[in-house]
Amino acid sequence: MSTWNVITITDAPNLTEKRLQKAIDRAGLDMVDQAVDRDGEAWQITGHFKYEAEGIYRLAEDVTRRHPGSRAEVLQEWDTRDADEAGQSLDVYVGGEYQAARARVSGLVPTDLAASVAAVRAALGGGGDLAAAALWLVNGLDGTR
């Protein structure tokens, strides 16, 4: 799976490019085509990684902890090599803490979702192997088939 990653940092008026680069180094973040850009008051770090970008969450935690009141959004988009369809996740950090209530994941829906659910229902009614049907459905939902 390949991911496209965007970390957007807002509400950090004292964050400079030099301080951001130090935070990137502390986190060990090293993505392909990595770029640091400023758009108005927001900073963006973008790049590709073969899997999930190592250090991406450490960076979000570190910057928001060191810059009170700041917010970091970590957006990851993935391709279809390991999932039935492309998807994305958005994770939010404030004050060095992960904000689970603001997180979103979308797109990891197997192309045969309706058939997989029907197979589980049929198996529940005695018309098939429940364990096999359930495993097929779950593996499709988490992108591991």
C-alpha positions as CSV (number, residue, x, y, z in Angstrom):
1,M,0.0,0.0,0.0
2,S,1.3,3.4,-0.8
3,T,0.1,6.5,1.0
4,W,-0.1,10.2,0.2
5,N,0.3,12.2,3.4
6,V,-0.6,15.7,4.3
7,I,0.0,17.2,7.7
8,T,-1.7,20.6,8.2
9,I,-0.7,22.7,11.2
10,T,-2.8,25.7,12.1
11,D,-3.1,28.1,15.0
12,A,0.7,28.1,15.6
13,P,1.8,31.7,15.1
14,N,5.3,31.1,16.7
15,L,6.0,28.1,14.4
16,T,8.8,29.0,11.9
17,E,10.1,26.9,9.1
18,K,13.3,26.3,11.1
19,R,11.3,25.1,14.2
20,L,9.1,22.9,12.0
21,Q,12.2,21.3,10.3
22,K,13.6,20.5,13.8
23,A,10.3,18.9,14.7
24,I,10.3,16.9,11.5
25,D,13.8,15.7,12.3
26,R,12.9,14.8,15.9
27,A,9.9,12.8,14.6
28,G,12.1,10.9,12.1
29,L,9.7,11.8,9.2
30,D,11.2,11.1,5.8
31,M,8.8,10.8,3.0
32,V,9.4,10.5,-0.8
33,D,8.9,13.9,-2.4
34,Q,8.6,15.5,1.0
35,A,7.8,19.2,0.9
36,V,7.1,21.9,3.5
37,D,4.9,24.8,2.4
38,R,3.2,27.7,4.1
39,D,-0.3,28.7,3.0
40,G,-1.3,31.9,4.9
41,E,-1.2,31.0,8.6
42,A,-1.1,27.2,8.0
43,W,1.9,24.9,7.4
44,Q,1.7,21.8,5.3
45,I,4.1,18.9,5.1
46,T,3.3,16.6,2.1
47,G,4.8,13.5,0.6
48,H,4.5,9.8,-0.3
49,F,5.4,6.8,1.7
50,K,5.4,3.1,0.8
51,Y,3.2,2.2,3.8
52,E,2.1,4.5,6.7
53,A,4.6,7.3,7.0
54,E,6.8,6.7,10.0
55,G,6.9,9.6,12.4
56,I,3.8,11.3,11.0
57,Y,1.9,11.0,14.3
58,R,5.0,11.8,16.4
59,L,5.3,15.1,14.5
60,A,1.6,16.0,15.0
61,E,1.9,15.3,18.8
62,D,5.2,17.1,19.1
63,V,4.2,20.3,17.3
64,T,0.8,20.6,19.1
65,R,2.4,20.0,22.5
66,R,5.1,22.6,21.9
67,H,2.7,25.2,20.4
68,P,-0.4,25.5,22.8
69,G,-3.6,26.2,21.0
70,S,-2.3,24.7,17.7
71,R,-4.0,22.0,15.8
72,A,-2.5,19.3,13.5
73,E,-4.6,17.3,11.0
74,V,-3.0,14.2,9.5
75,L,-4.5,13.2,6.2
76,Q,-3.5,9.9,4.7
77,E,-4.8,8.6,1.4
78,W,-4.1,5.0,0.1
79,D,-4.3,3.1,-3.1
80,T,-5.9,-0.2,-3.9
81,R,-2.9,-2.5,-3.5
82,D,-4.0,-3.7,-0.1
83,A,-7.6,-2.5,0.0
84,D,-10.5,-3.2,-2.3
85,E,-10.8,0.5,-3.0
86,A,-8.9,3.6,-2.2
87,G,-9.5,5.4,1.1
88,Q,-8.4,8.0,3.5
89,S,-8.1,8.7,7.1
90,L,-8.0,12.0,9.0
91,D,-6.5,12.2,12.5
92,V,-6.6,15.4,14.6
93,Y,-4.1,16.4,17.4
94,V,-4.5,19.3,19.8
95,G,-2.2,19.9,22.8
96,G,-0.2,16.9,22.0
97,E,-3.2,14.6,22.3
98,Y,-5.0,12.5,19.7
99,Q,-8.7,13.7,19.3
100,A,-10.5,10.5,18.6
101,A,-13.9,12.2,18.3
102,R,-12.6,14.2,15.3
103,A,-11.0,11.3,13.4
104,R,-12.5,9.9,10.2
105,V,-11.8,6.9,8.0
106,S,-13.5,6.4,4.7
107,G,-13.2,4.3,1.6
108,L,-12.3,0.9,3.0
109,V,-15.5,-0.7,1.7
110,P,-15.0,-4.0,-0.2
111,T,-16.5,-4.1,-3.7
112,D,-18.5,-7.1,-2.7
113,L,-19.9,-5.8,0.5
114,A,-23.5,-6.6,-0.2
115,A,-22.6,-10.2,-1.2
116,S,-20.4,-10.6,1.8
117,V,-23.1,-9.5,4.2
118,A,-25.7,-11.7,2.4
119,A,-23.3,-14.7,2.9
120,V,-23.0,-14.0,6.6
121,R,-26.8,-13.7,6.9
122,A,-27.3,-16.9,5.0
123,A,-24.8,-18.7,7.3
124,L,-26.6,-17.4,10.4
125,G,-29.7,-19.0,9.0
126,G,-27.9,-22.3,8.6
127,G,-27.1,-21.9,4.9
128,G,-23.3,-22.0,5.0
129,D,-20.1,-21.8,7.0
130,L,-20.5,-18.9,9.4
131,A,-16.8,-18.7,10.3
132,A,-15.7,-18.6,6.7
133,A,-18.4,-16.0,5.7
134,A,-17.6,-13.8,8.7
135,L,-13.8,-13.9,8.1
136,W,-14.3,-13.0,4.4
137,L,-16.4,-10.0,5.4
138,V,-14.1,-8.8,8.1
139,N,-11.0,-9.2,5.9
140,G,-12.7,-7.2,3.2
141,L,-13.6,-4.4,5.6
142,D,-10.1,-4.0,6.9
143,G,-8.4,-4.4,3.6
144,T,-6.5,-7.6,4.3
145,R,-7.9,-10.0,1.7
